[in-house]
Amino acid sequence: MTGVLVLVATLALATVAGVVMKARNGRVRASSVSNLPADVRAVLASDGVTLVQLSTTFCAPCRHTRVLLSDLASRTDGLHHTELDLTDRPELAKELSVLRTPTTLAIDGSGKELLRVGGVPKRDALLEALQPHLA
């Protein structure tokens, strides 16, 4: 009987963890970091907002994110997209506090991080969060 209780408790805990992780995936979080590493500042557009996608070589969701962000940038004035591969740059991931890929940073022309998304962004939520920062 104890084995069954342990099994049920383990399944319940795993279900709760899965629901929490799914809810956090793609959620847009506000940010105000302004001391970005030189590697990130080097890829920014001087005008508008740049979506910097932080990816790794074997990241399957990164491909979907790349398509989504490229399309969004091509359809939105003042929005740019670039990608940085963190596969061989763990120090950059650590400096940016990136715990998972893809992670998307929205950075304005002055180099200030406006928001951050862990996982594949939800298109409408991302666009809504970006609207106040676009011309």
C-alpha positions as CSV (number, residue, x, y, z in Angstrom):
1,M,0.0,0.0,0.0
2,T,2.9,2.4,0.8
3,G,4.3,1.8,-2.7
4,V,1.0,2.9,-4.3
5,L,0.9,6.1,-2.1
6,V,4.5,7.0,-3.1
7,L,3.6,6.4,-6.8
8,V,0.5,8.6,-6.6
9,A,2.4,11.4,-4.8
10,T,5.2,11.2,-7.4
11,L,2.7,11.5,-10.2
12,A,0.9,14.4,-8.6
13,L,4.2,16.2,-8.0
14,A,5.3,15.6,-11.6
15,T,1.9,16.9,-12.9
16,V,2.2,20.1,-10.9
17,A,5.7,20.7,-12.0
18,G,4.7,20.1,-15.7
19,V,1.8,22.5,-15.4
20,V,4.0,25.2,-13.8
21,M,6.7,24.8,-16.5
22,K,4.1,25.0,-19.3
23,A,2.6,28.2,-17.8
24,R,6.1,29.8,-17.6
25,N,7.1,28.8,-21.2
26,G,6.9,31.8,-23.5
27,R,5.9,34.3,-20.8
28,V,7.1,37.9,-21.4
29,R,8.8,39.4,-18.3
30,A,9.8,43.0,-18.0
31,S,13.4,43.8,-17.5
32,S,15.6,46.9,-17.0
33,V,19.2,45.6,-17.4
34,S,21.4,48.2,-19.0
35,N,24.9,46.8,-18.6
36,L,24.9,44.3,-21.4
37,P,28.1,42.4,-22.6
38,A,29.9,43.8,-25.6
39,D,29.0,40.7,-27.6
40,V,25.3,41.6,-27.3
41,R,25.8,45.3,-27.8
42,A,27.7,44.6,-31.1
43,V,24.7,43.0,-32.7
44,L,22.1,45.7,-31.9
45,A,20.4,48.0,-34.4
46,S,21.0,51.7,-33.6
47,D,17.3,52.5,-34.0
48,G,14.1,50.7,-32.8
49,V,14.1,47.5,-30.8
50,T,16.3,44.5,-31.5
51,L,15.1,41.0,-30.5
52,V,18.2,39.1,-29.6
53,Q,17.6,35.3,-29.7
54,L,19.9,33.3,-27.6
55,S,20.1,29.8,-28.9
56,T,22.2,26.6,-29.0
57,T,23.0,24.2,-31.8
58,F,20.8,21.3,-30.8
59,C,17.9,23.3,-29.5
60,A,14.7,22.2,-31.4
61,P,12.4,25.1,-30.1
62,C,15.1,27.6,-31.3
63,R,14.2,26.9,-34.9
64,H,10.6,27.7,-34.3
65,T,11.5,30.8,-32.4
66,R,13.9,31.9,-35.2
67,V,11.0,31.7,-37.8
68,L,8.6,33.5,-35.5
69,L,10.9,36.4,-34.6
70,S,12.2,36.8,-38.1
71,D,8.6,37.0,-39.4
72,L,7.6,39.4,-36.7
73,A,10.6,41.7,-37.3
74,S,9.9,41.7,-41.1
75,R,6.3,42.8,-40.6
76,T,6.9,45.4,-37.8
77,D,8.5,48.8,-38.4
78,G,11.3,49.5,-36.0
79,L,11.8,45.9,-34.9
80,H,14.9,43.9,-35.8
81,H,15.9,40.3,-35.1
82,T,19.4,38.7,-34.6
83,E,20.5,35.5,-33.1
84,L,23.5,34.6,-30.9
85,D,24.6,31.0,-30.6
86,L,25.6,30.2,-27.0
87,T,26.9,26.6,-27.7
88,D,30.5,27.6,-27.4
89,R,30.0,30.7,-25.2
90,P,28.9,29.5,-21.7
91,E,30.4,32.5,-20.2
92,L,28.0,34.8,-22.1
93,A,25.0,32.6,-21.0
94,K,26.2,33.0,-17.4
95,E,26.7,36.7,-17.7
96,L,23.2,37.1,-19.1
97,S,21.7,34.7,-16.6
98,V,20.3,32.5,-19.3
99,L,19.1,29.1,-17.9
100,R,17.4,27.8,-21.0
101,T,17.3,28.2,-24.8
102,P,15.7,29.8,-26.6
103,T,15.8,33.0,-24.6
104,T,14.8,36.2,-26.3
105,L,15.9,39.6,-25.1
106,A,14.2,42.8,-26.4
107,I,16.8,45.6,-26.4
108,D,16.3,49.3,-27.4
109,G,18.8,51.3,-29.4
110,S,20.5,52.6,-26.3
111,G,21.4,49.1,-25.2
112,K,18.8,48.8,-22.4
113,E,17.1,45.4,-22.0
114,L,13.3,46.0,-22.1
115,L,12.0,42.5,-21.7
116,R,12.9,38.8,-21.7
117,V,11.2,35.7,-22.8
118,G,12.2,32.1,-21.8
119,G,11.1,29.5,-24.3
120,V,9.2,30.0,-27.5
121,P,7.5,33.5,-27.3
122,K,3.8,33.8,-27.7
123,R,3.5,36.1,-30.7
124,D,0.6,38.2,-29.6
125,A,1.8,38.7,-26.0
126,L,5.3,39.6,-27.3
127,L,3.9,42.2,-29.8
128,E,1.7,43.7,-27.2
129,A,4.6,44.1,-24.7
130,L,6.7,45.7,-27.4
131,Q,4.2,48.2,-28.7
132,P,5.0,50.9,-26.1
133,H,8.7,50.7,-27.2
134,L,8.1,50.9,-31.0
135,A,7.8,54.2,-32.9
